[in-house]
Amino acid sequence: MAEIKIKLVRSRIGLLPAQRRMLDSLGLKRREAVRTFKDTPAIRGIVAKISHLVAVVS
């Protein structure tokens, strides 16, 4: 299965609690943090919900 890298590009300050929980579930605690995940529909759904905060890097 393919993998994607997700990078936190915006700060967590001022986010809604639901958005904070999504970032916590991805393990993104600090700006510029990058994590690698399997490319699954669940991960894609989380990224779609917080697309203004994260970027998918190759």
C-alpha positions as CSV (number, residue, x, y, z in Angstrom):
1,M,0.0,0.0,0.0
2,A,1.2,3.5,-0.8
3,E,2.3,5.9,1.9
4,I,1.8,9.6,2.3
5,K,3.6,12.2,4.4
6,I,1.6,14.8,6.2
7,K,3.2,18.0,7.4
8,L,1.7,20.5,9.9
9,V,2.0,23.9,8.3
10,R,-0.2,26.1,10.5
11,S,-0.1,26.5,14.3
12,R,-2.6,24.7,16.6
13,I,-3.3,28.0,18.4
14,G,-7.0,29.0,18.2
15,L,-8.3,25.7,16.8
16,L,-11.5,24.1,17.6
17,P,-11.3,21.1,20.0
18,A,-12.3,18.7,17.2
19,Q,-9.5,19.9,15.0
20,R,-7.0,19.6,17.9
21,R,-8.2,16.0,18.4
22,M,-7.6,15.2,14.7
23,L,-4.1,16.6,14.9
24,D,-3.5,14.6,18.1
25,S,-4.7,11.4,16.4
26,L,-2.2,12.1,13.6
27,G,0.6,12.8,16.1
28,L,1.2,16.3,14.8
29,K,2.2,18.3,17.9
30,R,4.4,21.1,16.5
31,R,4.6,23.2,13.3
32,E,6.7,21.7,10.5
33,A,6.3,18.2,12.0
34,V,6.1,15.5,9.4
35,R,4.6,12.0,9.8
36,T,4.2,9.1,7.4
37,F,1.0,7.1,7.1
38,K,-0.5,4.4,4.9
39,D,-2.7,5.9,2.3
40,T,-6.1,4.8,3.6
41,P,-9.6,6.4,3.3
42,A,-9.6,7.2,7.0
43,I,-6.3,9.2,6.8
44,R,-7.5,10.9,3.7
45,G,-10.8,11.9,5.5
46,I,-8.9,13.4,8.4
47,V,-6.6,15.4,6.0
48,A,-9.7,16.6,4.2
49,K,-11.2,17.9,7.4
50,I,-8.1,19.9,8.4
51,S,-6.7,20.6,4.9
52,H,-6.2,24.3,5.9
53,L,-3.7,23.2,8.6
54,V,-1.7,20.4,6.9
55,A,0.0,19.7,3.6
56,V,0.6,16.4,1.9
57,V,4.3,16.2,0.9
58,S,5.8,13.6,-1.4
